[in-house]
Amino acid sequence: MLGIDVRNASLAWQGHSVFSDLSFHLPAGEWTCLLGQSGVGKSSLLRLLAGLTEQMQVRAEIIASDGKALAGRVAWMAQQDLLLPWLSVLDNVLLGPRLRHSRVTHAQREQARYLLSQVGLTGLDSRYPAALSGGQRQRVALARMLMEDRPLVLMDEPFSALDAVTRLKLQDLAAHLLADRTVLLITHDPLEALRLGDQVLVLQGSPARLTEPLRPQDAPPRAVDQPQVLELQGRLLRQLMEVSE
Amino acid sequence: MFADGGVPVNALRSLGIAAGLCGIWQLLVWLTDAPHFILPGPLRVLEALYANAGLLVQHAGVTLAEILLGLMLGVLLGLCSALSLIWFRRLRAWMLPVLVISQSIPVFALAPVLMLWLGYGMASKVAMATLIIYFPVTAACYDGLRHAPAAWLELARILGADRRTQLLQIRLPSALPALGSGLRVAASVAPIGAVVGEWVGSSTGLGYLMLHANARMQVDLMFAALLVLSVMAVSLYFLIDRLLRRLMPWQSETLFDDAREAD
């Protein structure tokens, strides 16, 4: 399992400093949830780790626990499912292998089918994404990410476009399937952060700063009506409101 | 599914439209009382069509070959140009202005020059058809390639796709709808190029036949040639429309889906 240390990360976009000198740690095999309002720079932080920093001025020290570079070891899940409309569900899950080498092996195909069954989409292999609901599409995106089997998983508000019940179901599913990965999940929903995070960080202010990590007890995913979750949710919301005033 | 169920309705509707147009045409002949060498009625034209079937088929074959060759060349050149514009960033800065400027030269004005360079045969007509569709195809295809969603390309990068794979597996398929509209325009414009080429100078083809018939006051034959040309152009359009739908089963937007939606 891979732990990540980010030290003195600074990022500017079009001459504006988004954040400077941020340092944090992503513990190996744990979920870190990064909470913050829209536009505070959460996504930029995620892009920094993913290496998607074109047109940004970046300075950061990113250290993986095994001492190797991160490139090629990151999986990505975005708010939009990013399914390619011209590929079937199965081929969308196989997108990584398809893009890297032209031939997809039988074993990979079987693995993709297995993952689709894991996310609860048995029998929809040959559908086009347009024929799926929003929740189903995000499940396919989850399977596509699992297909990559990479040690660091970056998720940019992956559930925010879904309705409340679907969102809770997918949170449980993701927590279950990614239990032993190192995950950084970005969200603006305190409940989501508290249900899923082994540690919860808040990014706020301008230029943005990180708060001390909050570590709720019990293993995720936590129930929505757990007293601890509800209490911390209230506290986080109050904190976010104070800063925005 | 829905598209297939709609075909008989479509066919009936097309027949209805054709019959309606013929009715208006005949009405116009009656109302204006025009002599048959100015405006022949539909029946007269059908008679001419029947009497000159062999002649019409022979000339239509030539024109069809010109249209198809021009269409193939124009689409191929346009697609290649668009791909190289995307691939070579340096080339873009030089080629885009040239392309736009070249568009301000009316292709029809080039017809005599093409005739001079390529001769009276098929080559000059194919060149006309190619030229006339080259720009719309290039522009549509380039636009489509350029507007591939950035998020898809980023995902592809994270998944380890190199630049060539990104172009061929993300940009190109995402440009297919735009390319499709370019192709539909091309299919309806290419016949114009071929016929204009024939008007300027030729010894075969429907354009030639029309001029020839006109000069000898065989207006019914001229109309028959025009009819054959229209049927060819419309069939070509529908053929390409069909083909595009086959290629893009995930999105079947065509002109006639709009018509069906109105039901």
HADDOCK unambig.tbl for C-alpha pairs under 7 A between the chains (distance, minus, plus):
assign (segid A and resid 72 and name CA) (segid B and resid 158 and name CA) 6.95 0.50 0.50
assign (segid A and resid 72 and name CA) (segid B and resid 160 and name CA) 6.87 0.50 0.50
assign (segid A and resid 82 and name CA) (segid B and resid 152 and name CA) 6.11 0.50 0.50
assign (segid A and resid 85 and name CA) (segid B and resid 250 and name CA) 6.39 0.50 0.50
assign (segid A and resid 86 and name CA) (segid B and resid 250 and name CA) 5.85 0.50 0.50
assign (segid A and resid 96 and name CA) (segid B and resid 159 and name CA) 5.15 0.50 0.50
assign (segid A and resid 99 and name CA) (segid B and resid 161 and name CA) 5.20 0.50 0.50
assign (segid A and resid 99 and name CA) (segid B and resid 165 and name CA) 6.42 0.50 0.50
assign (segid A and resid 100 and name CA) (segid B and resid 160 and name CA) 6.05 0.50 0.50
assign (segid A and resid 100 and name CA) (segid B and resid 161 and name CA) 5.53 0.50 0.50
assign (segid A and resid 128 and name CA) (segid B and resid 250 and name CA) 6.67 0.50 0.50
